Amino acid sequence: MSWWKKQPIEQDNPEKLNWGPVNPDLFKDGACIHIMNCDLQDTQKRTRTINFALDKFKHFAEHLPNETKQIFTFDIRGQLLSSTDIQAMKEKVEQIPNINFEFEA
């Protein structure tokens, strides 16, 4: 049996995921950088991605040094996202300390 089949995954509820240990994509200059490449072309997918990123942020915050900034860099190459869509995603996290959403096209 494959390791991923041992735990049921509730894809629409990231709070119920068994997150396990943390493994940042990059840790540099006091920042934990997460690289995310996912489909963000409709509101439902953006909401799901935001929820996933926020739960990942919470989990990592428990294991990283205090005051570590977490940067989520979204690879949006080839996707048709308006500046309004991008701004709406950024606004979801702007009041949370030590988190930032960035977008690379």
N, C-alpha and C positions, 0 to 999 in steps of 0.2 A: 504494500500500500504506500502510495506517495505521501510525503510529509504534509502536504497541503490538504489532503483528504482526511486527516486525523481530526481536525477541528472544523466544525461547521462555520461557514462564513456567511454573515449577514451583510451583504454588500451595500444595502441601503441604510444601514445603521452602523457607522464606524465606531460608536461607543461600545458596541458589543464585540468588536474584534479583539482577539488575543494579540496585543501589540508586541509582547516579548521585549528583548533587549533593543537598545537604540543603536542605530548605525547611520550617522549623517553621511550624505553624499560628499560633503566637504566641511571641514571645520577650520576656519582661518580668521585671524585677528579678532578672536572672541565672538565669532558668529558661526552659527550652524546653518549651512546652506543646503536646502532641499531642491532638487531639480525635478520638476513634474512635467511630463509630456502626456496630456490627456485631451480628449475631445471636449471643447468648451463652447461649441457652436449653438447650443440652445440653453434656455433658462434652467431647465431641470438638471442638465449636466453640470452647469456652473454651480448651482446650489449644492448638488451632491459633492462636487470637488471642494467647495468651500468648507462644507461640513467635515469632509475627510481631512483637509489641511488643518482645521481648527482642532480636531481631536488628536491629530499627529503632533501638533504644537503642544497641546496639554501633556501628552505622554512624554515627549522629549524634555519638556520643562522640568519634569520630576527627576530626570536623570542627568541633566547638563548642569554645569556650574551656574550659580545664581547670576541673574542679570544677563545671561547669554541671549543675544539677539538671534532670532530665527528668521531666515530669509527664504521665502518660497519663490523660486524662479520658474515661471511657466513658459515652456517652449511652445509658442503658438504659430510656428512656421506652417504655412499652408492653410491656416484657418481664417475664416472671415469673421473677425470680431470688431465691433465698432469701438470707438474710444469711450462711448457711453457704457458699453458692456464691461470694459476693462475698469473704468472708474467705479462702477457699481461693485465690482469684486473688491477693489481696494478699500472702498468705504465700509465694507463688512468687517474689516479688521483694524481700521484706523484708530479706534479707541482702545485697542488692546496693547499694553506695553510689550516691547521686545518682539514684535512680529511685523513683517513687511512682505507685501506681495510685489513681485517684479515680473515684467513680461518681456520676452525676447522674441522678436519676429525674424 
